[in-house]
Amino acid sequence: MDLKDFVASSLQQIAEGILEAGDALKDTNAVVNPAKIRVNSGDSQAYGRTASNALANPDSESRVVEKVSFDVAVTVQEGTETQAGIKVSVMSFGLGAGGQSNAASGSESRISFSIPMVFPTHEG
């Protein structure tokens, strides 16, 4: 896999994951990747706050935005088993059993990224 294909595929999957998470949480007051964030200074514990009109309810108050950070290891392996080829997997751990033998070479890449998120709250 070429580097450009790896980067394009990774960014597409991250964007699709953000959209799926937003859809899955639409019935809560959580917000994945909110618009109109006022970023705090480096001394603050939170990433920032939403602008008062950034959420679905224009009368809503500003809410704390946290950064959820990811550090993902992606491995690429080329094997000489019966089904030879290139395998790309995220956090892949290989286990062999039953006398199976193979010769493999591969490489590991890491992707680090952060997604801003307003966590759900509970009134009560």
N, CA, C and O of each residue as an XYZ file, in Angstrom:
496
protein
N       0.855     -1.176      0.000
C       0.000      0.000      0.000
C       0.892      1.227      0.000
O       1.805      1.339      0.818
N       0.634      2.132     -0.902
C       1.383      3.384     -0.970
C       1.022      4.271      0.213
O      -0.065      4.169      0.781
N       1.961      5.144      0.572
C       1.734      6.077      1.673
C       0.504      6.927      1.420
O      -0.296      7.127      2.335
N       0.325      7.440      0.195
C      -0.826      8.301     -0.092
C      -2.136      7.535      0.073
O      -3.127      8.104      0.531
N      -2.156      6.240     -0.298
C      -3.364      5.431     -0.112
C      -3.632      5.195      1.373
O      -4.777      5.225      1.825
N      -2.554      4.961      2.123
C      -2.670      4.766      3.572
C      -3.228      6.013      4.240
O      -4.145      5.922      5.057
N      -2.681      7.184      3.899
C      -3.143      8.445      4.490
C      -4.596      8.707      4.110
O      -5.410      9.044      4.970
N      -4.930      8.553      2.826
C      -6.298      8.811      2.357
C      -7.290      7.872      3.047
O      -8.341      8.309      3.516
N      -6.956      6.604      3.106
C      -7.851      5.628      3.742
C      -8.010      5.912      5.231
O      -9.114      5.818      5.766
N      -6.919      6.257      5.899
C      -6.979      6.557      7.340
C      -7.870      7.758      7.610
O      -8.720      7.718      8.501
N      -7.678      8.833      6.841
C      -8.487     10.039      7.052
C      -9.957      9.785      6.740
O     -10.834     10.295      7.436
N     -10.231      9.005      5.707
C     -11.626      8.666      5.379
C     -12.272      7.879      6.504
O     -13.414      8.150      6.878
N     -11.550      6.908      7.047
C     -12.114      6.088      8.116
C     -12.301      6.890      9.398
O     -13.277      6.676     10.118
N     -11.393      7.801      9.695
C     -11.553      8.661     10.879
C     -12.786      9.536     10.711
O     -13.591      9.652     11.635
N     -12.947     10.159      9.532
C     -14.113     11.019      9.281
C     -15.410     10.220      9.363
O     -16.386     10.688      9.950
N     -15.433      9.026      8.787
C     -16.632      8.181      8.859
C     -16.925      7.772     10.302
O     -18.088      7.695     10.700
N     -15.886      7.510     11.084
C     -16.073      7.175     12.498
C     -16.665      8.339     13.284
O     -17.511      8.133     14.154
N     -16.225      9.561     12.982
C     -16.772     10.749     13.643
C     -18.259     10.890     13.312
O     -19.076     11.147     14.196
N     -18.604     10.721     12.034
C     -20.013     10.819     11.628
C     -20.865      9.734     12.285
O     -21.968     10.011     12.755
N     -20.357      8.502     12.319
C     -21.107      7.403     12.945
C     -21.293      7.641     14.445
O     -22.363      7.370     14.990
N     -20.260      8.142     15.104
C     -20.377      8.430     16.539
C     -21.410      9.524     16.772
O     -22.210      9.429     17.703
N     -21.404     10.565     15.936
C     -22.399     11.636     16.063
C     -23.809     11.112     15.877
O     -24.717     11.489     16.618
N     -24.003     10.228     14.876
C     -25.326      9.633     14.645
C     -25.752      8.770     15.817
O     -26.912      8.807     16.226
N     -24.822      7.992     16.362
C     -25.153      7.096     17.474
C     -25.525      7.874     18.739
O     -26.278      7.375     19.576
N     -25.001      9.091     18.878
C     -25.245      9.888     20.086
C     -26.270     10.996     19.883
O     -26.417     11.862     20.746
N     -26.982     10.985     18.758
C     -27.895     12.093     18.446
C     -29.040     12.237     19.439
O     -29.606     13.324     19.553
N     -29.400     11.180     20.161
C     -30.481     11.259     21.142
C     -29.980     11.639     22.532
O     -30.742     11.612     23.498
N     -28.700     11.992     22.634
C     -28.127     12.447     23.906
C     -27.738     13.914     23.736
O     -27.941     14.494     22.670
N     -27.188     14.501     24.773
C     -26.712     15.872     24.627
C     -25.195     15.921     24.408
O     -24.561     16.958     24.601
N     -24.625     14.772     24.000
C     -23.211     14.736     23.607
C     -23.080     15.313     22.200
O     -24.002     15.207     21.392
N     -21.931     15.921     21.912
C     -21.683     16.486     20.594
C     -20.280     16.066     20.165
O     -19.299     16.400     20.829
N     -20.186     15.337     19.061
C     -18.891     14.935     18.522
C     -18.460     15.971     17.500
O     -19.204     16.286     16.571
N     -17.272     16.493     17.672
C     -16.696     17.501     16.779
C     -17.611     18.727     16.630
O     -18.061     19.033     15.525
N     -17.885     19.422     17.732
C     -18.797     20.573     17.679
C     -18.229     21.731     16.860
O     -17.015     21.900     16.745
N     -19.120     22.504     16.309
C     -18.734     23.702     15.559
C     -18.537     24.864     16.534
O     -19.026     24.824     17.663
N     -17.842     25.865     16.104
C     -17.681     27.120     16.838
C     -17.149     26.895     18.256
O     -17.842     27.130     19.246
N     -15.913     26.440     18.320
C     -15.253     26.217     19.606
C     -14.355     27.401     19.922
O     -13.604     27.873     19.068
N     -14.442     27.872     21.154
C     -13.487     28.865     21.650
C     -12.410     28.081     22.385
O     -12.667     27.519     23.450
N     -11.215     28.039     21.830
C     -10.127     27.248     22.398
C      -9.546     27.971     23.603
O      -9.287     29.174     23.560
N      -9.343     27.214     24.685
C      -8.750     27.762     25.899
C      -7.240     27.903     25.740
O      -6.648     27.388     24.792
N      -6.638     28.605     26.679
C      -5.186     28.742     26.686
C      -4.568     27.403     27.078
O      -5.265     26.494     27.528
N      -3.272     27.294     26.904
C      -2.558     26.063     27.239
C      -2.599     25.722     28.713
O      -2.325     24.580     29.082
N      -2.935     26.680     29.572
C      -2.973     26.439     31.014
C      -4.269     25.786     31.470
O      -4.356     25.309     32.602
N      -5.262     25.761     30.616
C      -6.562     25.229     30.991
C      -6.572     23.709     30.920
O      -5.861     23.118     30.107
N      -7.375     23.077     31.770
C      -7.496     21.630     31.742
C      -8.390     21.170     30.591
O      -8.183     20.075     30.069
N      -9.363     21.959     30.183
C     -10.255     21.601     29.083
C      -9.718     22.204     27.786
O      -8.996     23.201     27.812
N     -10.069     21.602     26.660
C      -9.644     22.092     25.352
C     -10.263     23.450     25.041
O      -9.600     24.335     24.499
N     -11.538     23.609     25.389
C     -12.215     24.871     25.115
C     -13.660     24.814     25.540
O     -14.056     23.959     26.332
N     -14.455     25.740     25.004
C     -15.885     25.790     25.276
C     -16.604     26.052     23.963
O     -16.046     26.659     23.049
N     -17.837     25.592     23.877
C     -18.631     25.884     22.687
C     -19.096     27.332     22.766
O     -19.283     27.880     23.852
N     -19.277     27.932     21.620
C     -19.916     29.245     21.575
C     -21.381     29.016     21.940
O     -21.907     27.937     21.665
N     -22.040     29.964     22.531
C     -23.404     29.749     23.018
C     -24.367     29.338     21.912
O     -25.364     28.674     22.197
N     -24.105     29.708     20.665
C     -25.011     29.348     19.571
C     -24.491     28.175     18.746
O     -25.015     27.916     17.663
N     -23.479     27.461     19.225
C     -22.871     26.379     18.450
C     -23.665     25.084     18.509
O     -23.484     24.218     17.652
N     -24.532     24.928     19.488
C     -25.285     23.693     19.641
C     -26.672     23.846     19.037
O     -27.067     24.943     18.644
N     -27.393     22.765     18.966
C     -28.706     22.761     18.309
C     -29.675     23.764     18.939
O     -30.485     24.364     18.233
N     -29.601     23.945     20.230
C     -30.487     24.861     20.927
C     -29.805     26.226     21.049
O     -28.826     26.350     21.785
N     -30.294     27.247     20.352
C     -29.625     28.550     20.383
C     -29.629     29.204     21.765
O     -28.820     30.094     22.028
N     -30.527     28.774     22.648
C     -30.563     29.329     24.002
C     -29.624     28.589     24.954
O     -29.525     28.936     26.131
N     -28.939     27.574     24.441
C     -28.092     26.771     25.313
C     -26.879     27.571     25.769
O     -26.418     28.490     25.092
N     -26.389     27.197     26.921
C     -25.202     27.847     27.453
C     -23.961     27.194     26.881
O     -24.019     26.091     26.337
N     -22.865     27.867     27.004
C     -21.586     27.335     26.569
C     -21.272     26.061     27.345
O     -21.539     25.978     28.544
N     -20.705     25.064     26.658
C     -20.369     23.793     27.303
C     -18.890     23.485     27.113
O     -18.273     23.940     26.150
N     -18.336     22.725     28.016
C     -16.923     22.357     27.972
C     -16.671     21.385     26.824
O     -17.428     20.438     26.616
N     -15.597     21.637     26.087
C     -15.169     20.762     24.995
C     -13.864     20.095     25.426
O     -12.903     20.768     25.796
N     -13.845     18.784     25.373
C     -12.644     18.011     25.692
C     -12.045     17.491     24.394
O     -12.746     17.370     23.390
N     -10.764     17.187     24.408
C     -10.136     16.531     23.260
C      -9.969     15.056     23.608
O      -9.388     14.717     24.639
N     -10.478     14.189     22.750
C     -10.277     12.756     22.907
C      -9.130     12.383     21.977
O      -9.248     12.511     20.758
N      -8.029     11.925     22.545
C      -6.841     11.635     21.758
C      -6.723     10.145     21.467
O      -7.028      9.304     22.312
N      -6.279      9.840     20.265
C      -6.085      8.464     19.819
C      -4.647      8.302     19.344
O      -4.088      9.201     18.715
N      -4.057      7.157     19.647
C      -2.746      6.793     19.143
C      -2.888      5.348     18.674
O      -2.910      4.425     19.488
N      -2.984      5.155     17.367
C      -3.316      3.854     16.803
C      -2.108      3.279     16.088
O      -1.465      3.967     15.296
N      -1.796      2.015     16.365
C      -0.741      1.309     15.639
C      -1.382      0.543     14.494
O      -2.351     -0.188     14.695
N      -0.843      0.710     13.301
C      -1.342      0.024     12.115
C      -0.199     -0.831     11.583
O       0.895     -0.328     11.326
N      -0.459     -2.122     11.418
C       0.582     -3.009     10.918
C       0.251     -3.469      9.508
O      -0.910     -3.664      9.149
N       1.300     -3.635      8.727
C       1.179     -4.176      7.375
C       2.078     -5.401      7.336
O       3.264     -5.315      7.655
N       1.515     -6.547      6.944
C       2.306     -7.767      6.881
C       2.185     -8.407      5.515
O       1.101     -8.474      4.935
N       3.309     -8.874      5.012
C       3.322     -9.677      3.806
C       3.700    -11.083      4.241
O       4.725    -11.272      4.896
N       2.885    -12.074      3.886
C       3.141    -13.430      4.330
C       3.339    -14.376      3.173
O       3.037    -14.056      2.024
N       3.863    -15.569      3.499
C       4.051    -16.594      2.486
C       3.214    -17.821      2.813
O       3.605    -18.944      2.497
N       2.060    -17.609      3.446
C       1.153    -18.712      3.732
C       0.405    -19.083      2.464
O       0.688    -18.562      1.385
N      -0.547    -19.983      2.603
C      -1.364    -20.402      1.472
C      -2.054    -19.215      0.827
O      -2.161    -19.150     -0.398
N      -2.527    -18.270      1.641
C      -3.193    -17.077      1.120
C      -2.230    -15.903      1.227
O      -2.416    -15.006      2.049
N      -1.211    -15.919      0.396
C      -0.202    -14.864      0.446
C      -0.796    -13.547     -0.024
O      -1.754    -13.519     -0.796
N      -0.229    -12.490      0.441
C      -0.694    -11.166      0.055
C      -0.352    -10.163      1.123
O       0.438    -10.442      2.026
N      -0.937     -9.016      1.022
C      -0.696     -7.949      1.993
C      -1.916     -7.813      2.873
O      -3.046     -7.779      2.386
N      -1.686     -7.735      4.164
C      -2.762     -7.593      5.132
C      -2.530     -6.309      5.912
O      -1.449     -6.110      6.467
N      -3.519     -5.447      5.960
C      -3.443     -4.223      6.742
C      -4.431     -4.357      7.878
O      -5.608     -4.628      7.641
N      -3.984     -4.176      9.096
C      -4.889     -4.300     10.231
C      -4.495     -3.308     11.310
O      -3.344     -2.884     11.409
N      -5.474     -2.954     12.105
C      -5.260     -2.026     13.204
C      -5.086     -2.831     14.471
O      -5.922     -3.675     14.794
N      -4.006     -2.579     15.193
C      -3.696     -3.270     16.443
C      -3.805     -4.784     16.270
O      -4.503     -5.457     17.028
N      -3.124     -5.294     15.287
C      -3.183     -6.718     14.972
C      -2.209     -7.488     15.851
O      -1.051     -7.099     16.003
N      -2.684     -8.571     16.420
C      -1.835     -9.469     17.187
C      -1.956    -10.842     16.561
O      -3.061    -11.378     16.474
N      -0.858    -11.422     16.125
C      -0.915    -12.719     15.454
C      -0.648    -13.851     16.415
O       0.300    -13.791     17.199
N      -1.466    -14.876     16.366
C      -1.274    -16.073     17.165
C      -1.280    -17.264     16.231
O      -2.174    -17.389     15.394
N      -0.304    -18.135     16.360
C      -0.259    -19.325     15.523
C      -0.465    -20.567     16.375
O      -0.029    -20.614     17.525
N      -1.124    -21.567     15.818
C      -1.349    -22.808     16.552
C      -1.425    -23.962     15.561
O      -1.597    -23.748     14.361
N      -1.297    -25.182     16.067
C      -1.495    -26.359     15.232
C      -0.364    -26.613     14.253
O      -0.602    -27.175     13.185
N       0.855    -26.217     14.581
C       1.979    -26.501     13.720
C       2.040    -25.671     12.456
O       2.789    -26.010     11.540
N       1.287    -24.610     12.378
C       1.289    -23.760     11.191
C       2.602    -22.992     11.138
O       3.073    -22.465     12.146
N       3.179    -22.939      9.953
C       4.407    -22.176      9.817
C       4.229    -21.140      8.725
O       3.516    -21.360      7.747
N       4.876    -20.031      8.906
C       4.842    -18.992      7.884
C       6.062    -18.115      8.027
O       6.706    -18.063      9.075
N       6.356    -17.436      6.958
C       7.415    -16.438      6.969
C       6.752    -15.116      6.634
O       6.030    -15.011      5.644
N       6.994    -14.121      7.448
C       6.323    -12.846      7.221
C       7.298    -11.705      7.430
O       8.226    -11.782      8.235
N       7.058    -10.667      6.691
C       7.774     -9.425      6.919
C       6.738     -8.328      6.946
O       5.703     -8.436      6.289
N       6.996     -7.294      7.682
C       5.983     -6.251      7.770
C       6.535     -4.981      8.359
O       7.729     -4.856      8.630
N       5.643     -4.050      8.548
C       6.024     -2.778      9.135
C       4.865     -2.249      9.957
O       3.718     -2.658      9.774
N       5.173     -1.345     10.857
C       4.151     -0.748     11.704
C       4.207      0.762     11.543
O       5.283      1.360     11.501
N       3.036      1.361     11.455
C       2.918      2.813     11.413
C       2.023      3.236     12.559
O       1.231      2.439     13.062
N       2.143      4.462     12.965
C       1.303      4.987     14.029
C       0.577      6.223     13.526
O       1.134      7.046     12.798
N      -0.678      6.330     13.933
C      -1.479      7.505     13.618
C      -1.940      8.085     14.944
O      -2.531      7.377     15.761
N      -1.681      9.343     15.160
C      -2.146     10.037     16.357
C      -3.051     11.180     15.915
O      -2.708     11.943     15.013
N      -4.207     11.289     16.558
C      -5.123     12.376     16.243
C      -6.025     12.617     17.436
O      -6.148     11.768     18.319
N      -6.654     13.782     17.457
C      -7.580     14.158     18.524
C      -8.880     14.623     17.912
O      -8.896     15.233     16.842
N      -9.969     14.331     18.595
C     -11.289     14.758     18.154
C     -11.933     15.526     19.302
O     -12.023     14.999     20.410
N     -12.385     16.758     19.068
C     -13.068     17.498     20.118
C     -14.454     16.910     20.363
O     -15.132     16.482     19.429
N     -14.866     16.896     21.631
C     -16.157     16.323     21.971
C     -16.736     16.991     23.209
O     -16.024     17.278     24.172
N     -18.031     17.229     23.167
C     -18.780     17.679     24.344
C     -19.404     16.416     24.930
O     -20.241     15.782     24.288
N     -19.005     16.052     26.128
C     -19.512     14.838     26.746
C     -20.949     15.021     27.218
O     -21.374     16.135     27.521
N     -21.694     13.917     27.278
C     -23.075     14.031     27.767
C     -23.091     14.422     29.230
O     -22.172     14.103     29.983
N     -24.138     15.111     29.620
C     -24.311     15.493     31.016
C     -25.594     14.873     31.539
O     -26.476     14.475     30.777
N     -25.669     14.802     32.846
C     -26.865     14.241     33.494
C     -27.387     15.282     34.473
O     -26.682     15.698     35.393
N     -28.600     15.685     34.268
C     -29.240     16.646     35.171
C     -29.829     15.875     36.342
O     -30.529     14.882     36.145
N     -29.555     16.319     37.541
C     -30.199     15.626     38.645
C     -29.550     15.801     39.954
O     -30.018     15.255     40.953
